[in-house]
Amino acid sequence: MEIENFVVRRAVDTDAAAVAEVWLRSFTAALPSVRRAHTDDQVRSWFREVVVPGQETWVATVAGSTVGMMVLDGEHLDQLYLDPAWHGQGIGSRLVDLAKQRRPAGLALWTFQVNEPARRFYESHGFVAVERTDGHRNEEHEPDVRYAWRPGKHEPLSTCVK
């Protein structure tokens, strides 16, 4: 399905507030049982002062509204969040395709073990679980799983955003 007026682009400083709001809505909807380590205002400040200005941050917009965000940090797909109303529209897949295009040698990411939909999503995109922890290294102290993706001979990268 093609979404009209759908754009994926690098985030700019003025996107920080919208990026933070997508993160907050998504985290709240997807992980209601996970204790958040930071307040809403701390999350907003982190995106405004650290993430958007200092990391490779991408936004997905529909008709000018931010509906998804992704952060790449080295070989890590550090953040990938969609507004809950936009799940199942192919936006997350487009962001993963972009991440693979930007990091053709491979990617790694962490997600919480309780986040079954995210785990299924990443596994359906060729990521393989390579490590599980009891959560002692993350701020939420929530058991997590590390995934890795390495390009295979039979997995062509789709064309996305340059």
N, C-alpha and C positions, 0 to 999 in steps of 0.2 A: 504494500500500500504506500502510495506517495503522499506525503504531507505537503500541503501548499505552504509556500513562504517559509520553508524549513532551511535554516542556515547553521552551519558549524563554523566557528571562527575563533581566533585567539581572543581571550578576554583582555579588556583594558581596565584601567583603574575604576572607571565609572560603572563597571559591571560587578564590582565587589559586593555590593549590598544584595543584588539579585542572586548572585552565586551563593552567598551565605543563606539566603532564604530557601533556596532549593535544597541545600544541604540539610538545613533544620527540618523542613517538611519531610524530606525523604527519610532521614534518620528516625524521626518520631514515628512515621508510619511503618517502616520496615523493622525497627528494632525496639518495640515498646517495652520489652523486658530487660534491655541493656541500660545500665546506669551510665548516664552521660557524665563525662569528667569535667565539662565546662558549661557555664551558663550560656544562654542565648547571646547575651552581649559580648561575652568573651569570644564566642565563635565568630560573631560579626566582626569584631576587632581583628581577629586572626586572619580572616579572609581579606579584610581591607588593608592591613598593615604588613602582612607576611606573604600570604599565598598569591594573591593576584599580582602584586607588583614584583614578586621575587621568584615565582615558579612558572613553569610552562602550563598555563591554565587555559582551558578551552571552554566555550559555552555553546550550547545548542539552543537556538531560538526559533520560535514559531510566531510569525507575524509580529516580530519585534520583542516578544516576551521570552525571558530565559526559562527554559523548561528542563535543562540538563547541564551538567558541568563535569569536567574531567581535569585532573591534574597529573602531569607526568613529571617524575623526579628521577633523573637518571634512567635506569632500566625499570623503575617501579611505576606501575599504574597506581598512583598514591590515593587518588580519590575518583570515584565515578558515582554520581548521584543523579537521579531523575526525579522531577516532580511526580508524585504518585499518580496524578491524573493522566500522565503521559506514558505510563508503563505499557508495554505491549505494542508500541507504535513503530518500533524499529530504530528508535533514537539511540538507545544503549548500544545496539549492534553497530550503528554508524560510528559511535565514539570509540568502541573497541577496534573497529577496522582502522580508524585514524591512528589509534595508539600503536597498532601493529605496523602501520605504514611509517610512522615516525620512529619506531624502534624495531627495525626489521631483524635485528639479531636476537631479539627475545624480550620478554617482559616478565615481571614478577608482581605479585600483589598479595595483600592480606585481607581476609574478611572474617567475620565472626562465625563460629561454627553453627550458631543458632540461625543464621541467615540463610536458610535453605534455598529460597528463591535466587539469591545472588550466587550461591554455590552452583546451582543448576545452570544459571545463565553463563557463568564463566566456563564451566565444564563443556557446555554446548558450543563454546567458542574456542575450544582446543586447549584450555588451561587444565593442568594436571596438579592435583594436591601433592605437595612435596614435603610438607611439615605441618604438624599439629602441636599446639601448645596449650597449657592450662591458663593462659592469659596473664601470667606473672610479668610479662614485658610490656603490656599495653596499659594505657591509662585507665581503661574501664575495668581491668582485671577480669576480662571475659575470655573464655577459651576461643582461640582463633585458629585459622588454617592459612598456610601460605601456598599460593598457587604459582605455577610457572608456565609460560608458553614459549616454545621454541619453534621456529618455522619448520615445516615438514616439506618433503618433496612434493606432496600431493595437495598442499594447501595454498592455493594462490591468494594473494592479497587483493582485495577488491579496491577499486579506485574510489577515493574519498576526497578529502580536501587537501590541497597542497599547502 
